[in-house]
Structure formats: C-alpha cells, structure tokens
Amino acid sequence: MPRARTTGVASAARLARSILIGPGAGAGTSFRRGRATIHHAPAERLYDQWPEPVCIIADGPYGIGGFSGDPPTADRLAEWYRPHIEAWTRRATPQTTLWFWGTELGWATVHGEIVGQGWDYRNCHVWNKGLGHIAGNANSQTLRKFPVVTEICVQYVKAARFSVDGRQVSMQDWLRREWSRAGLPLCRANAACGVKNAATRKYLTACHLWYFPPVEAFERLAAYANRHGDRAGRPYFSLDGRTALAGTAWEKMRAKFHCEVGVTNIWSTPALRGPERLKRGAAALHTNQKPQDLYERIIRACTDAGDVVWEPFGGLCPGAVAAARLGRRYVGAEIQPDFYRAATERLAGATRYG
Ligand SMILES: C[S@@+](CC[C@H](N)C(=O)[O-])C[C@H]1O[C@@H](n2cnc3c(N)ncnc32)[C@H](O)[C@@H]1O
C-alpha cells in the first residue's frame, strides 16, 4: 500500500484517517481525507465523475510560461481552456460560481470563451501584492512599463436558462413572458407583491436595471398570476407544466453570495512569504502558490457547509485546505507529482475551524 510522505504539519494520526486510492504513486492516484479528494490526473478526465460543483476555482495556465505546461504567451489560451470550460458549463448549475484566476491579459483572452459558453460576468477582483513584490527586480527602463504587482480573480455565475418553444431564454425574459402570458398588465405585479411600483420596475423590467425577485416576491407573483391570470394558460411560472415553481426551487436558480463586510474588489495581501510558502530547499516549491486566506474568502462567499468545491488545477491545492477547514466537500486535480504530493500532505494536516 503506498503511503503519503509525512511533514511537520501532517501528523501520523491524521494521515491514518486519510486514504490513498489507486494503483500507487503516479498518474491515476487519489488522496482522500474526510470529504476532500485530490486526484493525481488531468482534470479533464475527471469532471464527469465529480459531484456537481457549487464553486469552481480555476487557477490554471496564465500564458506566461510560469510553470511546466503553461504556454509561453496568452495567444492560444482560450483554445487551451475551451474543453475545460465546456465541462464546467455542462456540470454547473445556476447555483455555481466560477472564480477564474489569471493575469489581466490571460483573462482578457479567455473572457469571451467563458461568456460565450453561458456564464455571466459578475466582478473582477485584483490581488494587489504591493510594492514589496517588486523586490528591486523590475527594470522598468528596459521593460518600458510600470512594474506589475497584481493578479486577478474574476467571478462568473452560471446563468439560469429557461426553455420556451424550443428556445433558451434568460430569467428576465422568462419572468416577463410568464406575466404577459397570464394576460395581466405589468402594473398589477405591484399589487401582487404588495408594493407601490418596485415589482414592475425591478422584476419585470426589460432594461438593465432588472433584479432577481427574492423568494417571497417570486412566490407572490406566481400565486397572483395563477389566481388572477387567464385560466387557459395556467399554470404560470412553472417548469414542469403542472405546478408553479416552489420558493425553495426558485432560490436555487441563482448563485449563492455571502457578502463579507469590509471586503472590496481590491485584495491587498502580500505575495506569500514565511511559513505558509512551501519550499524545496531555499526556493519556492510552486511559483504560483496562492494565499490561503484569499481561497477561504472566495469559498466562504459562494458556498455553505457541505457544498462542493472544485479545484481542477490544484498546484499545492489551497482550495483543499480551505474546504477542509470550512467544512465543504472538495475535489481537485494536479498533474505534477511533486505538487500533488505536497498538496496531499497539506490536506492531511488541515484542521477544521470550530
Ligand atoms: C497556477 S498553478 C495553481 C497554483 C495553485 N493555485 C496554488 O496555490 O498552489 C496551475 C497548476 O495546474 C496544474 N495543471 C495544468 N494542467 C492541468 C490539468 N489538465 N489537470 C490538472 N492540473 C493541471 C499545473 O501543474 C500547475 O501546478
């Protein structure tokens, strides 16, 4: 039976509770601890076996030749990511949030592919590593630009789509269509929701000021349309043609978001130094190791306990550690043996909060 190498953080007792699955060291092996599994295999071979994700953290190639397998330029990055995005789109639900890490140019190159496959852009977060990141190494006169001290992490959500007469329409269009199908004037939505004009203006508008109706508002709109709307077209606001969608099902039609007070889209955290930075001799083990606290932030923001987190390009798998600490389920993948091994050791040593 192959065994994971232990480190200072991974006690023998914790490793004993962890399981190595598979034929042994090398591609195809998996390491499981509790509800988190890291696979030593290309992610694209695994997506269809993984449970549905509520959160996908994609920190893959940047197009800067930063690690083995990272293309030297961003030119063909969209092509590289296409099969991955196809799988994320296939397996995601309207509750899923995608966090796409990269350089600004890498992201600009891939953005069209992500949106083109049905994801809605939500926000761009800038990881500002601060002046300390320059460390006297940037020769701006040679490079002819200001030193770069940032990476970005872009948030997308998988938009719900509704099938109408064989066409896929947006939630906004579907809500308006159901209301007008009921034969009710738009202004009656206000009476339905017990408000002056907010329901028409927010939930049934055709413009960019549209809002997702909260559960209570959706239930009121659906109940009103089914009580007062044209009998011939009932039920309204239904997906199965038999009953209106329940509030609990409606709540699952959009990604979760828990807003942490004081957090903005600028994340000022120095690049990793000190004990969190994993080393091989004097050098960093992985050039792209991300701060643990940023991963915990994004997982907390878009999941609840027990939800599934995917980390397809694991590296040292900060997502696995974050998920274990926060009580989320987790699946991740890493193809480089050294990174995979180090990630399993970190996961073995992770302690749950609370
Ligand atoms: C940018 S690094 C991730 C760093 C990670 N976020 C961390 O903090 O350690 C991308 C990683 O993806 C891995 N990788 C590249 N292609 C992959 C694939 N198809 N499946 C799984 N891992 C892959 C690389 O070996 C590399 O370690």
Ligand as a Chemical Component Dictionary entry (heavy atoms), coordinates in Angstrom:
data_LIG
# 
_chem_comp.id                   LIG 
_chem_comp.type                 NON-POLYMER 
_chem_comp.pdbx_formal_charge   0 
_chem_comp.three_letter_code    LIG 
# 
loop_
_chem_comp_atom.comp_id 
_chem_comp_atom.atom_id 
_chem_comp_atom.alt_atom_id 
_chem_comp_atom.type_symbol 
_chem_comp_atom.charge 
_chem_comp_atom.model_Cartn_x 
_chem_comp_atom.model_Cartn_y 
_chem_comp_atom.model_Cartn_z 
_chem_comp_atom.pdbx_ordinal 
LIG C1  C1  C 0  -1.310 28.241 -11.472 1  
LIG S1  S1  S 1  -0.945 26.692 -10.867 2  
LIG C2  C2  C 0  -2.026 26.509 -9.484  3  
LIG C3  C3  C 0  -1.425 27.037 -8.216  4  
LIG C4  C4  C 0  -2.332 26.832 -7.017  5  
LIG N1  N1  N 0  -3.467 27.720 -7.050  6  
LIG C5  C5  C 0  -1.586 27.029 -5.706  7  
LIG O1  O1  O 0  -1.888 27.963 -4.967  8  
LIG O2  O2  O -1 -0.716 26.216 -5.429  9  
LIG C6  C6  C 0  -1.672 25.619 -12.049 10 
LIG C7  C7  C 0  -1.429 24.150 -11.780 11 
LIG O3  O3  O 0  -2.242 23.394 -12.678 12 
LIG C8  C8  C 0  -1.579 22.192 -12.998 13 
LIG N2  N2  N 0  -2.212 21.690 -14.231 14 
LIG C9  C9  C 0  -2.022 22.116 -15.503 15 
LIG N3  N3  N 0  -2.816 21.457 -16.350 16 
LIG C10 C10 C 0  -3.562 20.613 -15.594 17 
LIG C11 C11 C 0  -4.598 19.676 -15.902 18 
LIG N4  N4  N 0  -5.014 19.468 -17.151 19 
LIG N5  N5  N 0  -5.159 18.979 -14.873 20 
LIG C12 C12 C 0  -4.728 19.176 -13.593 21 
LIG N6  N6  N 0  -3.756 20.038 -13.254 22 
LIG C13 C13 C 0  -3.184 20.752 -14.246 23 
LIG C14 C14 C 0  -0.118 22.612 -13.120 24 
LIG O4  O4  O 0  0.757  21.524 -12.920 25 
LIG C15 C15 C 0  0.000  23.684 -12.024 26 
LIG O5  O5  O 0  0.527  23.164 -10.833 27 
# 
loop_
_chem_comp_bond.comp_id 
_chem_comp_bond.atom_id_1 
_chem_comp_bond.atom_id_2 
_chem_comp_bond.value_order 
_chem_comp_bond.pdbx_ordinal 
LIG C1  S1  SING 1  
LIG S1  C2  SING 2  
LIG S1  C6  SING 3  
LIG C2  C3  SING 4  
LIG C3  C4  SING 5  
LIG C4  N1  SING 6  
LIG C4  C5  SING 7  
LIG C5  O1  DOUB 8  
LIG C5  O2  SING 9  
LIG C6  C7  SING 10 
LIG C7  O3  SING 11 
LIG C7  C15 SING 12 
LIG O3  C8  SING 13 
LIG C8  N2  SING 14 
LIG C8  C14 SING 15 
LIG N2  C9  SING 16 
LIG N2  C13 SING 17 
LIG C9  N3  DOUB 18 
LIG N3  C10 SING 19 
LIG C10 C11 SING 20 
LIG C10 C13 DOUB 21 
LIG C11 N4  SING 22 
LIG C11 N5  DOUB 23 
LIG N5  C12 SING 24 
LIG C12 N6  DOUB 25 
LIG N6  C13 SING 26 
LIG C14 O4  SING 27 
LIG C14 C15 SING 28 
LIG C15 O5  SING 29 
# 
